[in-house]
Amino acid sequence: MEPITFVNASHQFNLPPLGAPMSTTYSALPQRQLIEERLPFSVRIVRDEADLDKAVSIRHAAYERHIPAVAALLEKPEATDFEPGSVVLLAESKLDGSPLGTMRIQTNRYRDLALQQSVELPNWLQGTSQAEATRLGVIGNRMGRLVKTALFKAYYQYCVQADIEWMVIAARSPLDRQYEALLFQDVLPGGEFIPMRHAGNIPHRVLAFNIQLAERNWSAAGHPLYGFVFDTSHPDIDVSGTNRLASAARPIPLRAATRNN
């Protein structure tokens, strides 16, 4: 993903020291009237195998442009696409129904996140509900930037609706800078890059984003995307529903998080 924007370093955010627990209490921001905005495409959860085929086609094309070695493994749907706790998002043109972008979201409700094959999460994330975004791909033209932004909003909204506490991602260089701009924080000391098994062993940086503090932190930062995410209603972004392709499974109880008082 190309960088969307960077935030002035002079702003102070509500981020804890690395390794310290983050408070999840805050004063609610005043409510306001949302502006409705229509997009030239829709973003939704895939409903059937035809939808999934569209998502896979744009996924493969995007990886083919940037990481051909990984793209060779993505010509068909992956097992994770069908697992409980996972959903695949599809951005689809209203004009002709062509796929414009995709992202897979996997929660830790049924199994560990994919990135946990390669890295152990610190204590302040243990026992929390998390969602990892993987297999992000968008069309390679000017529309791709807007599609990417809409997919991020859909990712955030899905986490809010699913009562997820943390968005956790692994990003290769230089794409990790985009998540810094979105106010994600490093999970590992010093922003260390770790080879990721689920990403062709390419070194990735692991970052996390606290859902409950998102609006407050973006408001304090005067973030350029604050209006798009929080002040604007996009009826074309619909993350309601579940993965209809998934087989039934029972969620795994989260371990109690270890937190200092």
C-alpha positions, 0 to 999 in steps of 0.5 A: 500500500502506498502512503496516504498521509503523514502526521505532524510529529508535534502532536501528542497522542494517547499511546502508552510506552512500549510494553505498557498497557493502554487504558481503554477509558476515555471521554466520549467526543460530542456527537455531530451530524454525519454527512452522507457521501456516495462512492462509485463502488461498494465495499462488502463482505463476500457472499458466495464463491463467485464473490470470492473469485472476484476478490482472489482475481484482484488479490493475485493481480495486486501481488503480481505487480509487487511480490510475484513470488507470493502472487504465484501462491494466490491464484486460488482461494486460501483455506483461511478465506473459508475459516470461521473468524475470517471475512473477505472484503470485496470492493466492486464497481457500481458501473460494471461489477468489476473487482476493484479491491479486496482485504481479508480480516481474520480475528483471533476468536477461533485461532491465533492471528496469521502473524503469530506463526512468526512472532509472539505478541507482548503481554499488553496484547495477550488476552485481548480481542484482535483482528489482522488485515491481510491479502490487501490488494487494489486496482492499479490506477488512480481509483485504487487510492480511494478504494484503499482508504474505503477498505481501511474504513471498512476494516475499522468499522468491522472491528467496531461492530465485532467488538474488537479491541485491537487492529494488528497488522504486519507490513513490509517496508516501506509500506509500514510507514502508512500505518505509522501515518494512521497512528498504529504503534509498534508491537515489537521494541524498536519496530523490528522487522520479522520474516513472516511465514504467511507472507513468503518469509519477507520481513514485516514490521508488526503494528497495532491500533487501539479501536476505542481510542481511535477517534480521540487520537485522530481528532487530537492529531487533526488527521486528514482522514478523520472526516472521511472515517468519522464525520461521513456516512458511506452507505456503500460500505457495508460490513454487516454479516458473516462469512457464509463460506465458513464451516461451523466452529466454536470460538476460543475463550480469550485468556485474561489479559495481564495488566498493571493497575 
